[in-house]
Amino acid sequence: MATDPLHGITLERIITELQAFYGWEKLGEMLSVNCFKTNPSINSSLKFFRKTPWARVKIENLYLKHNKLK
């Protein structure tokens, strides 16, 4: 049985950590989504990623890749 590497990690934590490390501009380059490019905020990003499954997969994968690089 495989364990979920994101178990217990909230979407808010994922966005907050990535934003603190990369900044909004770099995140907008890495994942081309408007919530990172136009008036970015944690709340607008949370709303977008909760409603958009394909984008949520991308940010979760970015987070997993980021944590392997640390």
CHARMM-style PDB file with segment names, atoms N, HN, CA, C and O in Angstrom:
ATOM      1  N   MET     1       0.843  -1.183   0.000  1.00  0.00      PROA
ATOM      2  CA  MET     1       0.000   0.000   0.000  1.00  0.00      PROA
ATOM      3  C   MET     1       0.887   1.245   0.000  1.00  0.00      PROA
ATOM      4  O   MET     1       1.723   1.413   0.888  1.00  0.00      PROA
ATOM      5  N   ALA     2       0.709   2.102  -0.976  1.00  0.00      PROA
ATOM      6  HN  ALA     2       0.030   1.965  -1.697  1.00  0.00      PROA
ATOM      7  CA  ALA     2       1.525   3.317  -1.084  1.00  0.00      PROA
ATOM      8  C   ALA     2       1.011   4.393  -0.136  1.00  0.00      PROA
ATOM      9  O   ALA     2      -0.190   4.508   0.104  1.00  0.00      PROA
ATOM     10  N   THR     3       1.932   5.168   0.392  1.00  0.00      PROA
ATOM     11  HN  THR     3       2.908   5.074   0.197  1.00  0.00      PROA
ATOM     12  CA  THR     3       1.532   6.264   1.264  1.00  0.00      PROA
ATOM     13  C   THR     3       1.476   7.548   0.459  1.00  0.00      PROA
ATOM     14  O   THR     3       2.257   7.744  -0.472  1.00  0.00      PROA
ATOM     15  N   ASP     4       0.554   8.415   0.820  1.00  0.00      PROA
ATOM     16  HN  ASP     4      -0.080   8.255   1.576  1.00  0.00      PROA
ATOM     17  CA  ASP     4       0.386   9.692   0.135  1.00  0.00      PROA
ATOM     18  C   ASP     4       1.404  10.683   0.694  1.00  0.00      PROA
ATOM     19  O   ASP     4       1.341  11.016   1.878  1.00  0.00      PROA
ATOM     20  N   PRO     5       2.335  11.160  -0.123  1.00  0.00      PROA
ATOM     21  CA  PRO     5       3.359  12.084   0.373  1.00  0.00      PROA
ATOM     22  C   PRO     5       2.784  13.436   0.795  1.00  0.00      PROA
ATOM     23  O   PRO     5       3.453  14.203   1.487  1.00  0.00      PROA
ATOM     24  N   LEU     6       1.550  13.733   0.383  1.00  0.00      PROA
ATOM     25  HN  LEU     6       1.006  13.110  -0.179  1.00  0.00      PROA
ATOM     26  CA  LEU     6       0.921  15.004   0.746  1.00  0.00      PROA
ATOM     27  C   LEU     6      -0.061  14.860   1.918  1.00  0.00      PROA
ATOM     28  O   LEU     6      -0.738  15.819   2.287  1.00  0.00      PROA
ATOM     29  N   HSD     7      -0.131  13.659   2.496  1.00  0.00      PROA
ATOM     30  HN  HSD     7       0.419  12.879   2.197  1.00  0.00      PROA
ATOM     31  CA  HSD     7      -1.054  13.447   3.609  1.00  0.00      PROA
ATOM     32  C   HSD     7      -0.746  14.417   4.756  1.00  0.00      PROA
ATOM     33  O   HSD     7       0.388  14.486   5.230  1.00  0.00      PROA
ATOM     34  N   GLY     8      -1.753  15.157   5.192  1.00  0.00      PROA
ATOM     35  HN  GLY     8      -2.674  15.101   4.808  1.00  0.00      PROA
ATOM     36  CA  GLY     8      -1.593  16.084   6.304  1.00  0.00      PROA
ATOM     37  C   GLY     8      -1.061  17.460   5.908  1.00  0.00      PROA
ATOM     38  O   GLY     8      -0.908  18.332   6.763  1.00  0.00      PROA
ATOM     39  N   ILE     9      -0.778  17.660   4.626  1.00  0.00      PROA
ATOM     40  HN  ILE     9      -0.902  16.951   3.931  1.00  0.00      PROA
ATOM     41  CA  ILE     9      -0.262  18.950   4.157  1.00  0.00      PROA
ATOM     42  C   ILE     9      -1.405  19.681   3.456  1.00  0.00      PROA
ATOM     43  O   ILE     9      -1.957  19.191   2.471  1.00  0.00      PROA
ATOM     44  N   THR    10      -1.750  20.847   3.970  1.00  0.00      PROA
ATOM     45  HN  THR    10      -1.302  21.245   4.770  1.00  0.00      PROA
ATOM     46  CA  THR    10      -2.869  21.595   3.401  1.00  0.00      PROA
ATOM     47  C   THR    10      -2.457  22.338   2.137  1.00  0.00      PROA
ATOM     48  O   THR    10      -1.280  22.619   1.912  1.00  0.00      PROA
ATOM     49  N   LEU    11      -3.455  22.645   1.324  1.00  0.00      PROA
ATOM     50  HN  LEU    11      -4.411  22.417   1.507  1.00  0.00      PROA
ATOM     51  CA  LEU    11      -3.215  23.439   0.124  1.00  0.00      PROA
ATOM     52  C   LEU    11      -2.659  24.804   0.510  1.00  0.00      PROA
ATOM     53  O   LEU    11      -1.788  25.335  -0.179  1.00  0.00      PROA
ATOM     54  N   GLU    12      -3.149  25.371   1.595  1.00  0.00      PROA
ATOM     55  HN  GLU    12      -3.856  24.940   2.155  1.00  0.00      PROA
ATOM     56  CA  GLU    12      -2.646  26.667   2.059  1.00  0.00      PROA
ATOM     57  C   GLU    12      -1.159  26.593   2.391  1.00  0.00      PROA
ATOM     58  O   GLU    12      -0.402  27.506   2.060  1.00  0.00      PROA
ATOM     59  N   ARG    13      -0.744  25.527   3.032  1.00  0.00      PROA
ATOM     60  HN  ARG    13      -1.359  24.786   3.301  1.00  0.00      PROA
ATOM     61  CA  ARG    13       0.679  25.358   3.358  1.00  0.00      PROA
ATOM     62  C   ARG    13       1.513  25.234   2.083  1.00  0.00      PROA
ATOM     63  O   ARG    13       2.595  25.814   1.989  1.00  0.00      PROA
ATOM     64  N   ILE    14       1.015  24.484   1.109  1.00  0.00      PROA
ATOM     65  HN  ILE    14       0.136  24.013   1.185  1.00  0.00      PROA
ATOM     66  CA  ILE    14       1.728  24.302  -0.156  1.00  0.00      PROA
ATOM     67  C   ILE    14       1.954  25.653  -0.830  1.00  0.00      PROA
ATOM     68  O   ILE    14       3.077  25.984  -1.212  1.00  0.00      PROA
ATOM     69  N   ILE    15       0.881  26.428  -0.972  1.00  0.00      PROA
ATOM     70  HN  ILE    15      -0.031  26.159  -0.661  1.00  0.00      PROA
ATOM     71  CA  ILE    15       0.979  27.724  -1.645  1.00  0.00      PROA
ATOM     72  C   ILE    15       1.867  28.681  -0.857  1.00  0.00      PROA
ATOM     73  O   ILE    15       2.701  29.377  -1.435  1.00  0.00      PROA
ATOM     74  N   THR    16       1.690  28.715   0.453  1.00  0.00      PROA
ATOM     75  HN  THR    16       1.013  28.149   0.923  1.00  0.00      PROA
ATOM     76  CA  THR    16       2.462  29.625   1.303  1.00  0.00      PROA
ATOM     77  C   THR    16       3.959  29.325   1.215  1.00  0.00      PROA
ATOM     78  O   THR    16       4.767  30.241   1.061  1.00  0.00      PROA
ATOM     79  N   GLU    17       4.326  28.056   1.310  1.00  0.00      PROA
ATOM     80  HN  GLU    17       3.670  27.312   1.435  1.00  0.00      PROA
ATOM     81  CA  GLU    17       5.744  27.682   1.254  1.00  0.00      PROA
ATOM     82  C   GLU    17       6.356  27.975  -0.114  1.00  0.00      PROA
ATOM     83  O   GLU    17       7.469  28.493  -0.203  1.00  0.00      PROA
ATOM     84  N   LEU    18       5.632  27.646  -1.171  1.00  0.00      PROA
ATOM     85  HN  LEU    18       4.728  27.225  -1.099  1.00  0.00      PROA
ATOM     86  CA  LEU    18       6.159  27.899  -2.509  1.00  0.00      PROA
ATOM     87  C   LEU    18       6.283  29.398  -2.770  1.00  0.00      PROA
ATOM     88  O   LEU    18       7.263  29.844  -3.368  1.00  0.00      PROA
ATOM     89  N   GLN    19       5.302  30.175  -2.328  1.00  0.00      PROA
ATOM     90  HN  GLN    19       4.506  29.814  -1.842  1.00  0.00      PROA
ATOM     91  CA  GLN    19       5.355  31.620  -2.527  1.00  0.00      PROA
ATOM     92  C   GLN    19       6.510  32.235  -1.749  1.00  0.00      PROA
ATOM     93  O   GLN    19       7.198  33.120  -2.258  1.00  0.00      PROA
ATOM     94  N   ALA    20       6.727  31.781  -0.530  1.00  0.00      PROA
ATOM     95  HN  ALA    20       6.168  31.062  -0.116  1.00  0.00      PROA
ATOM     96  CA  ALA    20       7.824  32.305   0.284  1.00  0.00      PROA
ATOM     97  C   ALA    20       9.177  31.997  -0.357  1.00  0.00      PROA
ATOM     98  O   ALA    20      10.098  32.810  -0.278  1.00  0.00      PROA
ATOM     99  N   PHE    21       9.301  30.841  -0.983  1.00  0.00      PROA
ATOM    100  HN  PHE    21       8.553  30.181  -1.046  1.00  0.00      PROA
ATOM    101  CA  PHE    21      10.575  30.432  -1.575  1.00  0.00      PROA
ATOM    102  C   PHE    21      10.794  31.072  -2.947  1.00  0.00      PROA
ATOM    103  O   PHE    21      11.863  31.620  -3.214  1.00  0.00      PROA
ATOM    104  N   TYR    22       9.773  31.002  -3.821  1.00  0.00      PROA
ATOM    105  HN  TYR    22       8.904  30.557  -3.603  1.00  0.00      PROA
ATOM    106  CA  TYR    22       9.931  31.447  -5.205  1.00  0.00      PROA
ATOM    107  C   TYR    22       9.436  32.871  -5.461  1.00  0.00      PROA
ATOM    108  O   TYR    22       9.971  33.566  -6.324  1.00  0.00      PROA
ATOM    109  N   GLY    23       8.424  33.306  -4.719  1.00  0.00      PROA
ATOM    110  HN  GLY    23       7.990  32.741  -4.018  1.00  0.00      PROA
ATOM    111  CA  GLY    23       7.785  34.593  -4.994  1.00  0.00      PROA
ATOM    112  C   GLY    23       6.713  34.433  -6.059  1.00  0.00      PROA
ATOM    113  O   GLY    23       6.707  33.454  -6.806  1.00  0.00      PROA
ATOM    114  N   TRP    24       5.805  35.401  -6.125  1.00  0.00      PROA
ATOM    115  HN  TRP    24       5.810  36.197  -5.519  1.00  0.00      PROA
ATOM    116  CA  TRP    24       4.681  35.318  -7.075  1.00  0.00      PROA
ATOM    117  C   TRP    24       5.150  35.320  -8.521  1.00  0.00      PROA
ATOM    118  O   TRP    24       4.641  34.553  -9.339  1.00  0.00      PROA
ATOM    119  N   GLU    25       6.105  36.165  -8.842  1.00  0.00      PROA
ATOM    120  HN  GLU    25       6.518  36.788  -8.178  1.00  0.00      PROA
ATOM    121  CA  GLU    25       6.536  36.287 -10.236  1.00  0.00      PROA
ATOM    122  C   GLU    25       7.102  34.964 -10.760  1.00  0.00      PROA
ATOM    123  O   GLU    25       6.743  34.519 -11.850  1.00  0.00      PROA
ATOM    124  N   LYS    26       7.973  34.348  -9.989  1.00  0.00      PROA
ATOM    125  HN  LYS    26       8.264  34.710  -9.103  1.00  0.00      PROA
ATOM    126  CA  LYS    26       8.575  33.072 -10.398  1.00  0.00      PROA
ATOM    127  C   LYS    26       7.521  31.965 -10.463  1.00  0.00      PROA
ATOM    128  O   LYS    26       7.549  31.135 -11.372  1.00  0.00      PROA
ATOM    129  N   LEU    27       6.596  31.952  -9.506  1.00  0.00      PROA
ATOM    130  HN  LEU    27       6.573  32.626  -8.769  1.00  0.00      PROA
ATOM    131  CA  LEU    27       5.516  30.960  -9.554  1.00  0.00      PROA
ATOM    132  C   LEU    27       4.683  31.141 -10.821  1.00  0.00      PROA
ATOM    133  O   LEU    27       4.265  30.161 -11.439  1.00  0.00      PROA
ATOM    134  N   GLY    28       4.441  32.403 -11.207  1.00  0.00      PROA
ATOM    135  HN  GLY    28       4.780  33.198 -10.705  1.00  0.00      PROA
ATOM    136  CA  GLY    28       3.697  32.677 -12.428  1.00  0.00      PROA
ATOM    137  C   GLY    28       4.411  32.188 -13.670  1.00  0.00      PROA
ATOM    138  O   GLY    28       3.773  31.818 -14.655  1.00  0.00      PROA
ATOM    139  N   GLU    29       5.740  32.184 -13.626  1.00  0.00      PROA
ATOM    140  HN  GLU    29       6.259  32.484 -12.825  1.00  0.00      PROA
ATOM    141  CA  GLU    29       6.520  31.643 -14.747  1.00  0.00      PROA
ATOM    142  C   GLU    29       6.482  30.117 -14.741  1.00  0.00      PROA
ATOM    143  O   GLU    29       6.397  29.486 -15.794  1.00  0.00      PROA
ATOM    144  N   MET    30       6.546  29.535 -13.559  1.00  0.00      PROA
ATOM    145  HN  MET    30       6.615  30.048 -12.703  1.00  0.00      PROA
ATOM    146  CA  MET    30       6.588  28.073 -13.438  1.00  0.00      PROA
ATOM    147  C   MET    30       5.234  27.437 -13.754  1.00  0.00      PROA
ATOM    148  O   MET    30       5.164  26.416 -14.439  1.00  0.00      PROA
ATOM    149  N   LEU    31       4.173  28.042 -13.255  1.00  0.00      PROA
ATOM    150  HN  LEU    31       4.229  28.871 -12.699  1.00  0.00      PROA
ATOM    151  CA  LEU    31       2.807  27.588 -13.524  1.00  0.00      PROA
ATOM    152  C   LEU    31       2.052  28.783 -14.080  1.00  0.00      PROA
ATOM    153  O   LEU    31       1.732  29.716 -13.343  1.00  0.00      PROA
ATOM    154  N   SER    32       1.776  28.761 -15.335  1.00  0.00      PROA
ATOM    155  HN  SER    32       2.036  28.003 -15.933  1.00  0.00      PROA
ATOM    156  CA  SER    32       1.143  29.916 -15.969  1.00  0.00      PROA
ATOM    157  C   SER    32      -0.348  29.966 -15.641  1.00  0.00      PROA
ATOM    158  O   SER    32      -1.189  29.534 -16.428  1.00  0.00      PROA
ATOM    159  N   VAL    33      -0.651  30.503 -14.464  1.00  0.00      PROA
ATOM    160  HN  VAL    33       0.033  30.854 -13.825  1.00  0.00      PROA
ATOM    161  CA  VAL    33      -2.039  30.674 -14.034  1.00  0.00      PROA
ATOM    162  C   VAL    33      -2.228  32.116 -13.570  1.00  0.00      PROA
ATOM    163  O   VAL    33      -1.341  32.694 -12.942  1.00  0.00      PROA
ATOM    164  N   ASN    34      -3.372  32.683 -13.877  1.00  0.00      PROA
ATOM    165  HN  ASN    34      -4.093  32.213 -14.387  1.00  0.00      PROA
ATOM    166  CA  ASN    34      -3.624  34.089 -13.583  1.00  0.00      PROA
ATOM    167  C   ASN    34      -3.578  34.428 -12.103  1.00  0.00      PROA
ATOM    168  O   ASN    34      -3.238  35.556 -11.746  1.00  0.00      PROA
ATOM    169  N   CYS    35      -3.912  33.480 -11.231  1.00  0.00      PROA
ATOM    170  HN  CYS    35      -4.189  32.564 -11.521  1.00  0.00      PROA
ATOM    171  CA  CYS    35      -3.923  33.800  -9.798  1.00  0.00      PROA
ATOM    172  C   CYS    35      -2.516  34.110  -9.282  1.00  0.00      PROA
ATOM    173  O   CYS    35      -2.375  34.675  -8.198  1.00  0.00      PROA
ATOM    174  N   PHE    36      -1.481  33.754 -10.031  1.00  0.00      PROA
ATOM    175  HN  PHE    36      -1.595  33.295 -10.912  1.00  0.00      PROA
ATOM    176  CA  PHE    36      -0.110  34.104  -9.667  1.00  0.00      PROA
ATOM    177  C   PHE    36       0.367  35.366 -10.401  1.00  0.00      PROA
ATOM    178  O   PHE    36       1.367  35.970 -10.014  1.00  0.00      PROA
ATOM    179  N   LYS    37      -0.346  35.757 -11.453  1.00  0.00      PROA
ATOM    180  HN  LYS    37      -1.159  35.266 -11.768  1.00  0.00      PROA
ATOM    181  CA  LYS    37       0.119  36.854 -12.302  1.00  0.00      PROA
ATOM    182  C   LYS    37      -0.644  38.161 -12.089  1.00  0.00      PROA
ATOM    183  O   LYS    37      -0.065  39.239 -12.224  1.00  0.00      PROA
ATOM    184  N   THR    38      -1.923  38.081 -11.759  1.00  0.00      PROA
ATOM    185  HN  THR    38      -2.393  37.205 -11.649  1.00  0.00      PROA
ATOM    186  CA  THR    38      -2.757  39.269 -11.618  1.00  0.00      PROA
ATOM    187  C   THR    38      -3.239  39.396 -10.178  1.00  0.00      PROA
ATOM    188  O   THR    38      -4.024  38.571  -9.710  1.00  0.00      PROA
ATOM    189  N   ASN    39      -2.776  40.417  -9.479  1.00  0.00      PROA
ATOM    190  HN  ASN    39      -2.138  41.087  -9.859  1.00  0.00      PROA
ATOM    191  CA  ASN    39      -3.133  40.649  -8.069  1.00  0.00      PROA
ATOM    192  C   ASN    39      -3.036  39.370  -7.236  1.00  0.00      PROA
ATOM    193  O   ASN    39      -4.031  38.950  -6.647  1.00  0.00      PROA
ATOM    194  N   PRO    40      -1.877  38.754  -7.176  1.00  0.00      PROA
ATOM    195  CA  PRO    40      -1.745  37.480  -6.475  1.00  0.00      PROA
ATOM    196  C   PRO    40      -1.939  37.611  -4.970  1.00  0.00      PROA
ATOM    197  O   PRO    40      -1.533  38.597  -4.354  1.00  0.00      PROA
ATOM    198  N   SER    41      -2.565  36.600  -4.401  1.00  0.00      PROA
ATOM    199  HN  SER    41      -2.895  35.800  -4.901  1.00  0.00      PROA
ATOM    200  CA  SER    41      -2.712  36.505  -2.948  1.00  0.00      PROA
ATOM    201  C   SER    41      -2.926  35.038  -2.594  1.00  0.00      PROA
ATOM    202  O   SER    41      -3.289  34.225  -3.444  1.00  0.00      PROA
ATOM    203  N   ILE    42      -2.698  34.725  -1.352  1.00  0.00      PROA
ATOM    204  HN  ILE    42      -2.402  35.386  -0.663  1.00  0.00      PROA
ATOM    205  CA  ILE    42      -2.922  33.348  -0.882  1.00  0.00      PROA
ATOM    206  C   ILE    42      -4.392  32.987  -1.065  1.00  0.00      PROA
ATOM    207  O   ILE    42      -4.713  31.905  -1.557  1.00  0.00      PROA
ATOM    208  N   ASN    43      -5.290  33.898  -0.666  1.00  0.00      PROA
ATOM    209  HN  ASN    43      -5.029  34.777  -0.266  1.00  0.00      PROA
ATOM    210  CA  ASN    43      -6.726  33.594  -0.752  1.00  0.00      PROA
ATOM    211  C   ASN    43      -7.208  33.371  -2.179  1.00  0.00      PROA
ATOM    212  O   ASN    43      -7.961  32.431  -2.432  1.00  0.00      PROA
ATOM    213  N   SER    44      -6.785  34.223  -3.123  1.00  0.00      PROA
ATOM    214  HN  SER    44      -6.173  34.987  -2.917  1.00  0.00      PROA
ATOM    215  CA  SER    44      -7.228  34.023  -4.509  1.00  0.00      PROA
ATOM    216  C   SER    44      -6.646  32.728  -5.074  1.00  0.00      PROA
ATOM    217  O   SER    44      -7.300  32.041  -5.858  1.00  0.00      PROA
ATOM    218  N   SER    45      -5.428  32.400  -4.678  1.00  0.00      PROA
ATOM    219  HN  SER    45      -4.897  32.959  -4.041  1.00  0.00      PROA
ATOM    220  CA  SER    45      -4.807  31.156  -5.135  1.00  0.00      PROA
ATOM    221  C   SER    45      -5.535  29.948  -4.566  1.00  0.00      PROA
ATOM    222  O   SER    45      -5.785  28.978  -5.282  1.00  0.00      PROA
ATOM    223  N   LEU    46      -5.875  30.000  -3.285  1.00  0.00      PROA
ATOM    224  HN  LEU    46      -5.672  30.788  -2.704  1.00  0.00      PROA
ATOM    225  CA  LEU    46      -6.616  28.898  -2.668  1.00  0.00      PROA
ATOM    226  C   LEU    46      -7.942  28.666  -3.390  1.00  0.00      PROA
ATOM    227  O   LEU    46      -8.299  27.529  -3.699  1.00  0.00      PROA
ATOM    228  N   LYS    47      -8.659  29.741  -3.651  1.00  0.00      PROA
ATOM    229  HN  LYS    47      -8.369  30.665  -3.400  1.00  0.00      PROA
ATOM    230  CA  LYS    47      -9.956  29.642  -4.330  1.00  0.00      PROA
ATOM    231  C   LYS    47      -9.782  28.989  -5.703  1.00  0.00      PROA
ATOM    232  O   LYS    47     -10.539  28.090  -6.070  1.00  0.00      PROA
ATOM    233  N   PHE    48      -8.780  29.446  -6.459  1.00  0.00      PROA
ATOM    234  HN  PHE    48      -8.165  30.177  -6.162  1.00  0.00      PROA
ATOM    235  CA  PHE    48      -8.548  28.905  -7.794  1.00  0.00      PROA
ATOM    236  C   PHE    48      -8.170  27.424  -7.752  1.00  0.00      PROA
ATOM    237  O   PHE    48      -8.755  26.615  -8.472  1.00  0.00      PROA
ATOM    238  N   PHE    49      -7.204  27.069  -6.921  1.00  0.00      PROA
ATOM    239  HN  PHE    49      -6.729  27.726  -6.336  1.00  0.00      PROA
ATOM    240  CA  PHE    49      -6.727  25.681  -6.907  1.00  0.00      PROA
ATOM    241  C   PHE    49      -7.760  24.717  -6.344  1.00  0.00      PROA
ATOM    242  O   PHE    49      -7.766  23.543  -6.712  1.00  0.00      PROA
ATOM    243  N   ARG    50      -8.634  25.187  -5.457  1.00  0.00      PROA
ATOM    244  HN  ARG    50      -8.629  26.142  -5.158  1.00  0.00      PROA
ATOM    245  CA  ARG    50      -9.698  24.316  -4.938  1.00  0.00      PROA
ATOM    246  C   ARG    50     -10.744  24.018  -6.007  1.00  0.00      PROA
ATOM    247  O   ARG    50     -11.363  22.953  -5.994  1.00  0.00      PROA
ATOM    248  N   LYS    51     -10.942  24.957  -6.932  1.00  0.00      PROA
ATOM    249  HN  LYS    51     -10.439  25.822  -6.942  1.00  0.00      PROA
ATOM    250  CA  LYS    51     -11.974  24.791  -7.962  1.00  0.00      PROA
ATOM    251  C   LYS    51     -11.436  24.187  -9.250  1.00  0.00      PROA
ATOM    252  O   LYS    51     -12.219  23.834 -10.132  1.00  0.00      PROA
ATOM    253  N   THR    52     -10.116  24.060  -9.380  1.00  0.00      PROA
ATOM    254  HN  THR    52      -9.481  24.347  -8.664  1.00  0.00      PROA
ATOM    255  CA  THR    52      -9.508  23.659 -10.650  1.00  0.00      PROA
ATOM    256  C   THR    52      -8.607  22.440 -10.447  1.00  0.00      PROA
ATOM    257  O   THR    52      -7.422  22.582 -10.145  1.00  0.00      PROA
ATOM    258  N   PRO    53      -9.174  21.243 -10.613  1.00  0.00      PROA
ATOM    259  CA  PRO    53      -8.406  20.014 -10.328  1.00  0.00      PROA
ATOM    260  C   PRO    53      -7.091  19.881 -11.091  1.00  0.00      PROA
ATOM    261  O   PRO    53      -6.088  19.471 -10.507  1.00  0.00      PROA
ATOM    262  N   TRP    54      -7.069  20.220 -12.391  1.00  0.00      PROA
ATOM    263  HN  TRP    54      -7.884  20.553 -12.866  1.00  0.00      PROA
ATOM    264  CA  TRP    54      -5.819  20.070 -13.158  1.00  0.00      PROA
ATOM    265  C   TRP    54      -4.724  20.976 -12.610  1.00  0.00      PROA
ATOM    266  O   TRP    54      -3.554  20.595 -12.584  1.00  0.00      PROA
ATOM    267  N   ALA    55      -5.101  22.174 -12.174  1.00  0.00      PROA
ATOM    268  HN  ALA    55      -6.051  22.484 -12.195  1.00  0.00      PROA
ATOM    269  CA  ALA    55      -4.109  23.109 -11.637  1.00  0.00      PROA
ATOM    270  C   ALA    55      -3.636  22.657 -10.263  1.00  0.00      PROA
ATOM    271  O   ALA    55      -2.467  22.826  -9.917  1.00  0.00      PROA
ATOM    272  N   ARG    56      -4.544  22.083  -9.482  1.00  0.00      PROA
ATOM    273  HN  ARG    56      -5.493  21.945  -9.764  1.00  0.00      PROA
ATOM    274  CA  ARG    56      -4.154  21.594  -8.165  1.00  0.00      PROA
ATOM    275  C   ARG    56      -3.110  20.487  -8.289  1.00  0.00      PROA
ATOM    276  O   ARG    56      -2.158  20.443  -7.510  1.00  0.00      PROA
ATOM    277  N   VAL    57      -3.280  19.615  -9.240  1.00  0.00      PROA
ATOM    278  HN  VAL    57      -4.054  19.651  -9.873  1.00  0.00      PROA
ATOM    279  CA  VAL    57      -2.294  18.552  -9.476  1.00  0.00      PROA
ATOM    280  C   VAL    57      -0.935  19.167  -9.799  1.00  0.00      PROA
ATOM    281  O   VAL    57       0.094  18.699  -9.311  1.00  0.00      PROA
ATOM    282  N   LYS    58      -0.932  20.216 -10.621  1.00  0.00      PROA
ATOM    283  HN  LYS    58      -1.768  20.596 -11.017  1.00  0.00      PROA
ATOM    284  CA  LYS    58       0.336  20.867 -10.990  1.00  0.00      PROA
ATOM    285  C   LYS    58       1.022  21.499  -9.787  1.00  0.00      PROA
ATOM    286  O   LYS    58       2.237  21.371  -9.641  1.00  0.00      PROA
ATOM    287  N   ILE    59       0.272  22.180  -8.922  1.00  0.00      PROA
ATOM    288  HN  ILE    59      -0.715  22.284  -9.041  1.00  0.00      PROA
ATOM    289  CA  ILE    59       0.916  22.831  -7.772  1.00  0.00      PROA
ATOM    290  C   ILE    59       1.374  21.783  -6.757  1.00  0.00      PROA
ATOM    291  O   ILE    59       2.411  21.958  -6.118  1.00  0.00      PROA
ATOM    292  N   GLU    60       0.621  20.709  -6.605  1.00  0.00      PROA
ATOM    293  HN  GLU    60      -0.222  20.567  -7.124  1.00  0.00      PROA
ATOM    294  CA  GLU    60       1.048  19.637  -5.703  1.00  0.00      PROA
ATOM    295  C   GLU    60       2.329  18.979  -6.215  1.00  0.00      PROA
ATOM    296  O   GLU    60       3.228  18.677  -5.430  1.00  0.00      PROA
ATOM    297  N   ASN    61       2.415  18.759  -7.518  1.00  0.00      PROA
ATOM    298  HN  ASN    61       1.685  19.005  -8.155  1.00  0.00      PROA
ATOM    299  CA  ASN    61       3.631  18.169  -8.095  1.00  0.00      PROA
ATOM    300  C   ASN    61       4.826  19.104  -7.950  1.00  0.00      PROA
ATOM    301  O   ASN    61       5.939  18.655  -7.677  1.00  0.00      PROA
ATOM    302  N   LEU    62       4.598  20.395  -8.132  1.00  0.00      PROA
ATOM    303  HN  LEU    62       3.694  20.760  -8.354  1.00  0.00      PROA
ATOM    304  CA  LEU    62       5.661  21.378  -7.946  1.00  0.00      PROA
ATOM    305  C   LEU    62       6.148  21.354  -6.503  1.00  0.00      PROA
ATOM    306  O   LEU    62       7.350  21.427  -6.249  1.00  0.00      PROA
ATOM    307  N   TYR    63       5.225  21.252  -5.569  1.00  0.00      PROA
ATOM    308  HN  TYR    63       4.248  21.192  -5.776  1.00  0.00      PROA
ATOM    309  CA  TYR    63       5.572  21.207  -4.144  1.00  0.00      PROA
ATOM    310  C   TYR    63       6.411  19.960  -3.838  1.00  0.00      PROA
ATOM    311  O   TYR    63       7.413  20.039  -3.127  1.00  0.00      PROA
ATOM    312  N   LEU    64       5.999  18.831  -4.371  1.00  0.00      PROA
ATOM    313  HN  LEU    64       5.185  18.767  -4.948  1.00  0.00      PROA
ATOM    314  CA  LEU    64       6.748  17.590  -4.138  1.00  0.00      PROA
ATOM    315  C   LEU    64       8.156  17.688  -4.719  1.00  0.00      PROA
ATOM    316  O   LEU    64       9.124  17.270  -4.084  1.00  0.00      PROA
ATOM    317  N   LYS    65       8.270  18.241  -5.925  1.00  0.00      PROA
ATOM    318  HN  LYS    65       7.484  18.581  -6.441  1.00  0.00      PROA
ATOM    319  CA  LYS    65       9.574  18.415  -6.567  1.00  0.00      PROA
ATOM    320  C   LYS    65      10.434  19.392  -5.754  1.00  0.00      PROA
ATOM    321  O   LYS    65      11.622  19.149  -5.545  1.00  0.00      PROA
ATOM    322  N   HSD    66       9.838  20.482  -5.303  1.00  0.00      PROA
ATOM    323  HN  HSD    66       8.873  20.680  -5.473  1.00  0.00      PROA
ATOM    324  CA  HSD    66      10.535  21.493  -4.490  1.00  0.00      PROA
ATOM    325  C   HSD    66      11.099  20.863  -3.218  1.00  0.00      PROA
ATOM    326  O   HSD    66      12.240  21.134  -2.844  1.00  0.00      PROA
ATOM    327  N   ASN    67      10.311  20.032  -2.559  1.00  0.00      PROA
ATOM    328  HN  ASN    67       9.384  19.812  -2.863  1.00  0.00      PROA
ATOM    329  CA  ASN    67      10.763  19.435  -1.307  1.00  0.00      PROA
ATOM    330  C   ASN    67      11.851  18.386  -1.506  1.00  0.00      PROA
ATOM    331  O   ASN    67      12.628  18.120  -0.589  1.00  0.00      PROA
ATOM    332  N   LYS    68      11.912  17.795  -2.678  1.00  0.00      PROA
ATOM    333  HN  LYS    68      11.281  18.011  -3.423  1.00  0.00      PROA
ATOM    334  CA  LYS    68      13.012  16.863  -2.968  1.00  0.00      PROA
ATOM    335  C   LYS    68      14.315  17.615  -3.207  1.00  0.00      PROA
ATOM    336  O   LYS    68      15.399  17.079  -2.978  1.00  0.00      PROA
ATOM    337  N   LEU    69      14.205  18.869  -3.673  1.00  0.00      PROA
ATOM    338  HN  LEU    69      13.324  19.305  -3.859  1.00  0.00      PROA
ATOM    339  CA  LEU    69      15.394  19.682  -3.943  1.00  0.00      PROA
ATOM    340  C   LEU    69      15.977  20.295  -2.684  1.00  0.00      PROA
ATOM    341  O   LEU    69      17.161  20.631  -2.653  1.00  0.00      PROA
ATOM    342  N   LYS    70      15.176  20.445  -1.654  1.00  0.00      PROA
ATOM    343  HN  LYS    70      14.214  20.173  -1.679  1.00  0.00      PROA
ATOM    344  CA  LYS    70      15.655  21.080  -0.410  1.00  0.00      PROA
ATOM    345  C   LYS    70      16.783  20.305   0.222  1.00  0.00      PROA
ATOM    346  OT1 LYS    70      17.296  20.702   1.268  1.00  0.00      PROA
TER     347      LYS     70
END
